[in-house]
Amino acid sequence: MTAPAWLERLQMLAARLPQYGVGPDLAGLALCDLWGVYRFLEAVAAGVEHGPTP
């Protein structure tokens, strides 16, 4: 069984945004918690990609 695409993207986001410190904790989180972390990092990444708000 392969991992859903969002789990792979979560790992990439955790590596790209190490200042949030979630990388080491990913293995110990439940699937619903991983989803929340994913959504948070996606929002942060969207802000990072678009730069600061004027």
PDB file of N, CA, C and O in Angstrom:
ATOM      1  N   MET A   1       0.849  -1.176   0.000  1.00  0.00           N
ATOM      2  CA  MET A   1       0.000   0.000   0.000  1.00  0.00           C
ATOM      3  C   MET A   1       0.893   1.238   0.000  1.00  0.00           C
ATOM      4  O   MET A   1       1.800   1.357   0.824  1.00  0.00           O
ATOM      5  N   THR A   2       0.639   2.133  -0.903  1.00  0.00           N
ATOM      6  CA  THR A   2       1.456   3.339  -0.988  1.00  0.00           C
ATOM      7  C   THR A   2       0.830   4.457  -0.168  1.00  0.00           C
ATOM      8  O   THR A   2      -0.375   4.477   0.081  1.00  0.00           O
ATOM      9  N   ALA A   3       1.678   5.377   0.241  1.00  0.00           N
ATOM     10  CA  ALA A   3       1.215   6.515   1.036  1.00  0.00           C
ATOM     11  C   ALA A   3       0.469   7.494   0.136  1.00  0.00           C
ATOM     12  O   ALA A   3       0.800   7.644  -1.040  1.00  0.00           O
ATOM     13  N   PRO A   4      -0.542   8.159   0.695  1.00  0.00           N
ATOM     14  CA  PRO A   4      -1.219   9.208  -0.083  1.00  0.00           C
ATOM     15  C   PRO A   4      -0.233  10.317  -0.462  1.00  0.00           C
ATOM     16  O   PRO A   4       0.766  10.532   0.225  1.00  0.00           O
ATOM     17  N   ALA A   5      -0.518  10.998  -1.530  1.00  0.00           N
ATOM     18  CA  ALA A   5       0.374  12.056  -2.029  1.00  0.00           C
ATOM     19  C   ALA A   5       0.593  13.153  -0.982  1.00  0.00           C
ATOM     20  O   ALA A   5       1.680  13.727  -0.911  1.00  0.00           O
ATOM     21  N   TRP A   6      -0.411  13.445  -0.182  1.00  0.00           N
ATOM     22  CA  TRP A   6      -0.254  14.522   0.793  1.00  0.00           C
ATOM     23  C   TRP A   6       0.744  14.137   1.888  1.00  0.00           C
ATOM     24  O   TRP A   6       1.384  15.019   2.462  1.00  0.00           O
ATOM     25  N   LEU A   7       0.892  12.856   2.190  1.00  0.00           N
ATOM     26  CA  LEU A   7       1.896  12.442   3.179  1.00  0.00           C
ATOM     27  C   LEU A   7       3.306  12.661   2.643  1.00  0.00           C
ATOM     28  O   LEU A   7       4.203  13.066   3.381  1.00  0.00           O
ATOM     29  N   GLU A   8       3.492  12.393   1.373  1.00  0.00           N
ATOM     30  CA  GLU A   8       4.793  12.649   0.756  1.00  0.00           C
ATOM     31  C   GLU A   8       5.084  14.141   0.733  1.00  0.00           C
ATOM     32  O   GLU A   8       6.207  14.568   1.000  1.00  0.00           O
ATOM     33  N   ARG A   9       4.067  14.930   0.415  1.00  0.00           N
ATOM     34  CA  ARG A   9       4.253  16.395   0.419  1.00  0.00           C
ATOM     35  C   ARG A   9       4.509  16.899   1.832  1.00  0.00           C
ATOM     36  O   ARG A   9       5.283  17.839   2.011  1.00  0.00           O
ATOM     37  N   LEU A  10       3.887  16.307   2.832  1.00  0.00           N
ATOM     38  CA  LEU A  10       4.129  16.685   4.223  1.00  0.00           C
ATOM     39  C   LEU A  10       5.594  16.496   4.578  1.00  0.00           C
ATOM     40  O   LEU A  10       6.192  17.367   5.211  1.00  0.00           O
ATOM     41  N   GLN A  11       6.172  15.391   4.188  1.00  0.00           N
ATOM     42  CA  GLN A  11       7.580  15.150   4.467  1.00  0.00           C
ATOM     43  C   GLN A  11       8.459  16.194   3.788  1.00  0.00           C
ATOM     44  O   GLN A  11       9.435  16.663   4.373  1.00  0.00           O
ATOM     45  N   MET A  12       8.117  16.555   2.568  1.00  0.00           N
ATOM     46  CA  MET A  12       8.868  17.570   1.864  1.00  0.00           C
ATOM     47  C   MET A  12       8.746  18.938   2.539  1.00  0.00           C
ATOM     48  O   MET A  12       9.729  19.667   2.672  1.00  0.00           O
ATOM     49  N   LEU A  13       7.537  19.270   2.960  1.00  0.00           N
ATOM     50  CA  LEU A  13       7.320  20.557   3.635  1.00  0.00           C
ATOM     51  C   LEU A  13       8.052  20.604   4.971  1.00  0.00           C
ATOM     52  O   LEU A  13       8.629  21.631   5.328  1.00  0.00           O
ATOM     53  N   ALA A  14       8.031  19.507   5.705  1.00  0.00           N
ATOM     54  CA  ALA A  14       8.731  19.466   6.995  1.00  0.00           C
ATOM     55  C   ALA A  14      10.228  19.653   6.798  1.00  0.00           C
ATOM     56  O   ALA A  14      10.884  20.292   7.621  1.00  0.00           O
ATOM     57  N   ALA A  15      10.770  19.110   5.731  1.00  0.00           N
ATOM     58  CA  ALA A  15      12.190  19.280   5.435  1.00  0.00           C
ATOM     59  C   ALA A  15      12.490  20.697   4.957  1.00  0.00           C
ATOM     60  O   ALA A  15      13.549  21.251   5.251  1.00  0.00           O
ATOM     61  N   ARG A  16      11.550  21.275   4.219  1.00  0.00           N
ATOM     62  CA  ARG A  16      11.734  22.627   3.678  1.00  0.00           C
ATOM     63  C   ARG A  16      11.549  23.721   4.728  1.00  0.00           C
ATOM     64  O   ARG A  16      12.113  24.809   4.611  1.00  0.00           O
ATOM     65  N   LEU A  17      10.755  23.422   5.751  1.00  0.00           N
ATOM     66  CA  LEU A  17      10.469  24.399   6.801  1.00  0.00           C
ATOM     67  C   LEU A  17      10.913  23.852   8.169  1.00  0.00           C
ATOM     68  O   LEU A  17      10.077  23.650   9.050  1.00  0.00           O
ATOM     69  N   PRO A  18      12.210  23.612   8.349  1.00  0.00           N
ATOM     70  CA  PRO A  18      12.680  22.980   9.586  1.00  0.00           C
ATOM     71  C   PRO A  18      12.518  23.861  10.830  1.00  0.00           C
ATOM     72  O   PRO A  18      12.576  23.355  11.950  1.00  0.00           O
ATOM     73  N   GLN A  19      12.318  25.154  10.650  1.00  0.00           N
ATOM     74  CA  GLN A  19      12.186  26.051  11.796  1.00  0.00           C
ATOM     75  C   GLN A  19      10.957  25.742  12.651  1.00  0.00           C
ATOM     76  O   GLN A  19      10.877  26.187  13.796  1.00  0.00           O
ATOM     77  N   TYR A  20      10.009  24.993  12.115  1.00  0.00           N
ATOM     78  CA  TYR A  20       8.817  24.628  12.882  1.00  0.00           C
ATOM     79  C   TYR A  20       9.018  23.354  13.689  1.00  0.00           C
ATOM     80  O   TYR A  20       8.188  23.028  14.539  1.00  0.00           O
ATOM     81  N   GLY A  21      10.099  22.629  13.442  1.00  0.00           N
ATOM     82  CA  GLY A  21      10.479  21.493  14.264  1.00  0.00           C
ATOM     83  C   GLY A  21       9.546  20.302  14.247  1.00  0.00           C
ATOM     84  O   GLY A  21       9.538  19.532  15.207  1.00  0.00           O
ATOM     85  N   VAL A  22       8.769  20.118  13.211  1.00  0.00           N
ATOM     86  CA  VAL A  22       7.822  19.009  13.193  1.00  0.00           C
ATOM     87  C   VAL A  22       8.412  17.734  12.609  1.00  0.00           C
ATOM     88  O   VAL A  22       7.859  16.653  12.810  1.00  0.00           O
ATOM     89  N   GLY A  23       9.520  17.839  11.891  1.00  0.00           N
ATOM     90  CA  GLY A  23      10.117  16.682  11.237  1.00  0.00           C
ATOM     91  C   GLY A  23      10.337  15.489  12.151  1.00  0.00           C
ATOM     92  O   GLY A  23       9.905  14.384  11.822  1.00  0.00           O
ATOM     93  N   PRO A  24      10.999  15.676  13.297  1.00  0.00           N
ATOM     94  CA  PRO A  24      11.249  14.537  14.183  1.00  0.00           C
ATOM     95  C   PRO A  24       9.979  13.942  14.801  1.00  0.00           C
ATOM     96  O   PRO A  24       9.993  12.793  15.244  1.00  0.00           O
ATOM     97  N   ASP A  25       8.904  14.693  14.837  1.00  0.00           N
ATOM     98  CA  ASP A  25       7.671  14.233  15.481  1.00  0.00           C
ATOM     99  C   ASP A  25       6.713  13.512  14.535  1.00  0.00           C
ATOM    100  O   ASP A  25       5.744  12.906  14.993  1.00  0.00           O
ATOM    101  N   LEU A  26       6.960  13.563  13.249  1.00  0.00           N
ATOM    102  CA  LEU A  26       6.006  13.023  12.283  1.00  0.00           C
ATOM    103  C   LEU A  26       5.710  11.543  12.504  1.00  0.00           C
ATOM    104  O   LEU A  26       4.565  11.112  12.364  1.00  0.00           O
ATOM    105  N   ALA A  27       6.723  10.771  12.845  1.00  0.00           N
ATOM    106  CA  ALA A  27       6.527   9.318  12.992  1.00  0.00           C
ATOM    107  C   ALA A  27       5.616   8.978  14.168  1.00  0.00           C
ATOM    108  O   ALA A  27       4.995   7.915  14.168  1.00  0.00           O
ATOM    109  N   GLY A  28       5.521   9.844  15.158  1.00  0.00           N
ATOM    110  CA  GLY A  28       4.725   9.550  16.333  1.00  0.00           C
ATOM    111  C   GLY A  28       3.321  10.121  16.320  1.00  0.00           C
ATOM    112  O   GLY A  28       2.584   9.968  17.294  1.00  0.00           O
ATOM    113  N   LEU A  29       2.941  10.770  15.243  1.00  0.00           N
ATOM    114  CA  LEU A  29       1.626  11.408  15.187  1.00  0.00           C
ATOM    115  C   LEU A  29       0.594  10.494  14.530  1.00  0.00           C
ATOM    116  O   LEU A  29       0.919   9.684  13.662  1.00  0.00           O
ATOM    117  N   ALA A  30      -0.644  10.642  14.962  1.00  0.00           N
ATOM    118  CA  ALA A  30      -1.761   9.921  14.346  1.00  0.00           C
ATOM    119  C   ALA A  30      -2.077  10.562  12.995  1.00  0.00           C
ATOM    120  O   ALA A  30      -1.698  11.706  12.743  1.00  0.00           O
ATOM    121  N   LEU A  31      -2.756   9.838  12.146  1.00  0.00           N
ATOM    122  CA  LEU A  31      -3.070  10.309  10.801  1.00  0.00           C
ATOM    123  C   LEU A  31      -3.846  11.629  10.816  1.00  0.00           C
ATOM    124  O   LEU A  31      -3.589  12.508   9.993  1.00  0.00           O
ATOM    125  N   CYS A  32      -4.776  11.770  11.734  1.00  0.00           N
ATOM    126  CA  CYS A  32      -5.551  13.018  11.798  1.00  0.00           C
ATOM    127  C   CYS A  32      -4.660  14.186  12.240  1.00  0.00           C
ATOM    128  O   CYS A  32      -4.857  15.314  11.789  1.00  0.00           O
ATOM    129  N   ASP A  33      -3.692  13.928  13.108  1.00  0.00           N
ATOM    130  CA  ASP A  33      -2.754  14.976  13.514  1.00  0.00           C
ATOM    131  C   ASP A  33      -1.820  15.346  12.368  1.00  0.00           C
ATOM    132  O   ASP A  33      -1.492  16.517  12.177  1.00  0.00           O
ATOM    133  N   LEU A  34      -1.398  14.347  11.615  1.00  0.00           N
ATOM    134  CA  LEU A  34      -0.548  14.608  10.454  1.00  0.00           C
ATOM    135  C   LEU A  34      -1.262  15.498   9.451  1.00  0.00           C
ATOM    136  O   LEU A  34      -0.653  16.380   8.844  1.00  0.00           O
ATOM    137  N   TRP A  35      -2.559  15.261   9.280  1.00  0.00           N
ATOM    138  CA  TRP A  35      -3.346  16.096   8.366  1.00  0.00           C
ATOM    139  C   TRP A  35      -3.338  17.553   8.831  1.00  0.00           C
ATOM    140  O   TRP A  35      -3.184  18.461   8.015  1.00  0.00           O
ATOM    141  N   GLY A  36      -3.501  17.778  10.121  1.00  0.00           N
ATOM    142  CA  GLY A  36      -3.476  19.139  10.655  1.00  0.00           C
ATOM    143  C   GLY A  36      -2.130  19.808  10.455  1.00  0.00           C
ATOM    144  O   GLY A  36      -2.063  20.981  10.088  1.00  0.00           O
ATOM    145  N   VAL A  37      -1.057  19.068  10.695  1.00  0.00           N
ATOM    146  CA  VAL A  37       0.290  19.599  10.477  1.00  0.00           C
ATOM    147  C   VAL A  37       0.484  19.915   8.996  1.00  0.00           C
ATOM    148  O   VAL A  37       1.044  20.951   8.638  1.00  0.00           O
ATOM    149  N   TYR A  38       0.015  19.014   8.147  1.00  0.00           N
ATOM    150  CA  TYR A  38       0.113  19.232   6.697  1.00  0.00           C
ATOM    151  C   TYR A  38      -0.595  20.522   6.288  1.00  0.00           C
ATOM    152  O   TYR A  38      -0.031  21.333   5.555  1.00  0.00           O
ATOM    153  N   ARG A  39      -1.813  20.712   6.753  1.00  0.00           N
ATOM    154  CA  ARG A  39      -2.574  21.915   6.393  1.00  0.00           C
ATOM    155  C   ARG A  39      -1.876  23.177   6.887  1.00  0.00           C
ATOM    156  O   ARG A  39      -1.841  24.189   6.187  1.00  0.00           O
ATOM    157  N   PHE A  40      -1.314  23.112   8.108  1.00  0.00           N
ATOM    158  CA  PHE A  40      -0.579  24.256   8.646  1.00  0.00           C
ATOM    159  C   PHE A  40       0.637  24.576   7.776  1.00  0.00           C
ATOM    160  O   PHE A  40       0.840  25.725   7.384  1.00  0.00           O
ATOM    161  N   LEU A  41       1.448  23.552   7.475  1.00  0.00           N
ATOM    162  CA  LEU A  41       2.647  23.784   6.681  1.00  0.00           C
ATOM    163  C   LEU A  41       2.305  24.227   5.262  1.00  0.00           C
ATOM    164  O   LEU A  41       3.037  25.022   4.673  1.00  0.00           O
ATOM    165  N   GLU A  42       1.206  23.727   4.708  1.00  0.00           N
ATOM    166  CA  GLU A  42       0.763  24.181   3.387  1.00  0.00           C
ATOM    167  C   GLU A  42       0.444  25.686   3.435  1.00  0.00           C
ATOM    168  O   GLU A  42       0.816  26.429   2.527  1.00  0.00           O
ATOM    169  N   ALA A  43      -0.231  26.121   4.475  1.00  0.00           N
ATOM    170  CA  ALA A  43      -0.579  27.543   4.598  1.00  0.00           C
ATOM    171  C   ALA A  43       0.682  28.391   4.765  1.00  0.00           C
ATOM    172  O   ALA A  43       0.803  29.460   4.168  1.00  0.00           O
ATOM    173  N   VAL A  44       1.604  27.911   5.571  1.00  0.00           N
ATOM    174  CA  VAL A  44       2.865  28.634   5.766  1.00  0.00           C
ATOM    175  C   VAL A  44       3.626  28.700   4.447  1.00  0.00           C
ATOM    176  O   VAL A  44       4.132  29.758   4.072  1.00  0.00           O
ATOM    177  N   ALA A  45       3.707  27.579   3.748  1.00  0.00           N
ATOM    178  CA  ALA A  45       4.424  27.544   2.480  1.00  0.00           C
ATOM    179  C   ALA A  45       3.785  28.479   1.457  1.00  0.00           C
ATOM    180  O   ALA A  45       4.494  29.119   0.681  1.00  0.00           O
ATOM    181  N   ALA A  46       2.484  28.563   1.445  1.00  0.00           N
ATOM    182  CA  ALA A  46       1.802  29.464   0.519  1.00  0.00           C
ATOM    183  C   ALA A  46       2.180  30.913   0.816  1.00  0.00           C
ATOM    184  O   ALA A  46       2.379  31.709  -0.101  1.00  0.00           O
ATOM    185  N   GLY A  47       2.276  31.247   2.084  1.00  0.00           N
ATOM    186  CA  GLY A  47       2.694  32.581   2.470  1.00  0.00           C
ATOM    187  C   GLY A  47       4.137  32.855   2.128  1.00  0.00           C
ATOM    188  O   GLY A  47       4.491  33.966   1.732  1.00  0.00           O
ATOM    189  N   VAL A  48       4.969  31.845   2.279  1.00  0.00           N
ATOM    190  CA  VAL A  48       6.385  31.981   1.960  1.00  0.00           C
ATOM    191  C   VAL A  48       6.576  32.174   0.462  1.00  0.00           C
ATOM    192  O   VAL A  48       7.384  32.999   0.035  1.00  0.00           O
ATOM    193  N   GLU A  49       5.828  31.409  -0.336  1.00  0.00           N
ATOM    194  CA  GLU A  49       5.957  31.474  -1.785  1.00  0.00           C
ATOM    195  C   GLU A  49       5.477  32.815  -2.322  1.00  0.00           C
ATOM    196  O   GLU A  49       6.011  33.310  -3.315  1.00  0.00           O
ATOM    197  N   HIS A  50       4.477  33.407  -1.679  1.00  0.00           N
ATOM    198  CA  HIS A  50       3.916  34.661  -2.168  1.00  0.00           C
ATOM    199  C   HIS A  50       4.554  35.873  -1.511  1.00  0.00           C
ATOM    200  O   HIS A  50       4.240  37.004  -1.882  1.00  0.00           O
ATOM    201  N   GLY A  51       5.437  35.670  -0.553  1.00  0.00           N
ATOM    202  CA  GLY A  51       6.110  36.764   0.108  1.00  0.00           C
ATOM    203  C   GLY A  51       5.251  37.413   1.178  1.00  0.00           C
ATOM    204  O   GLY A  51       4.119  36.990   1.411  1.00  0.00           O
ATOM    205  N   PRO A  52       5.781  38.430   1.824  1.00  0.00           N
ATOM    206  CA  PRO A  52       5.021  39.086   2.896  1.00  0.00           C
ATOM    207  C   PRO A  52       3.844  39.889   2.352  1.00  0.00           C
ATOM    208  O   PRO A  52       3.850  40.359   1.214  1.00  0.00           O
ATOM    209  N   THR A  53       2.852  40.023   3.197  1.00  0.00           N
ATOM    210  CA  THR A  53       1.678  40.809   2.825  1.00  0.00           C
ATOM    211  C   THR A  53       2.032  42.283   2.915  1.00  0.00           C
ATOM    212  O   THR A  53       2.601  42.717   3.917  1.00  0.00           O
ATOM    213  N   PRO A  54       1.704  43.067   1.886  1.00  0.00           N
ATOM    214  CA  PRO A  54       2.051  44.506   1.912  1.00  0.00           C
ATOM    215  C   PRO A  54       1.245  45.273   2.935  1.00  0.00           C
ATOM    216  O   PRO A  54       1.419  46.484   3.076  1.00  0.00           O
TER     217      PRO A  54
END
